[in-house]
Amino acid sequence: MLIRTLIFGALTFIIMKMYRGKSWARIALIILLGGIGTLSLVIDPIKWLLEGNSLGTMFDEVELIGH
């Protein structure tokens, strides 16, 4: 919980700097929200694959909505 609070605090600080016209803040937000945000989405599937699961198994278990 403390780490999440610190991250949100840092993001709020950077957003305020961007609002005041600091160009470095735009780049920082792109890197933090884009790069780290994307990484946080792909970590779990990568760990799942590294545990020995296969993509074929995953697709076999997928159910179509409305099917």
N, C-alpha and C positions, 0 to 999 in steps of 0.2 A: 504494500500500500504506500509506503514511503517513497519507493522508487517511482511509482506512477505519479505521485504528487509532484516530485521533483521534475519529472519529464514534462508534465503539464505546465508547471511554473516556467520552465525554460522555454517551452513553445509559446506561452503567453508573452514572455519578454521579447522573443524574436518577432512575434506578430506585431507588437507595439512598435518595435523599431522599423518594421516594414511599413507600417501605417505612417510613420514619420518620414518616410522616403529613403531609408537606408537600403541601398541595392544589395549589400551582402546578405541582408536578412531574407531576401527572396531566394537566393542560392541556398542558404542554410535550410530554409523550409523545404525546398525541392529535395535536398539530400536527406533530411531527417524524415519528412513525411513520405516522400516517394520511395527512396531507397530502403530505409529501415522498415517502413510500413509494408512494402512488398516482401521484404525478407521475412517479416513476421508471419505473412500469409503462407509462405512456401516451406517454412521450417518443419511444420508438422507432417506434411506429405513426404518430405525427404526423409524424416526420421522413420516414418511408417515403411517406406521402401527399404531403408537400411536395416530394419528389423527382419527382413527376409520376405516381406509380402511382395506380391507382383501386381502389375497393372491389370493383367488379365483377371485376377481374382477380384480386384476392385470393380471392374466393368461387369463382371458376372453378377455382382451383388447390387448393382444399380437398378432401381425401378423407375420407369417413366411415370411422370405425373399425368393423371388422367387415363392411364392404361387400364 
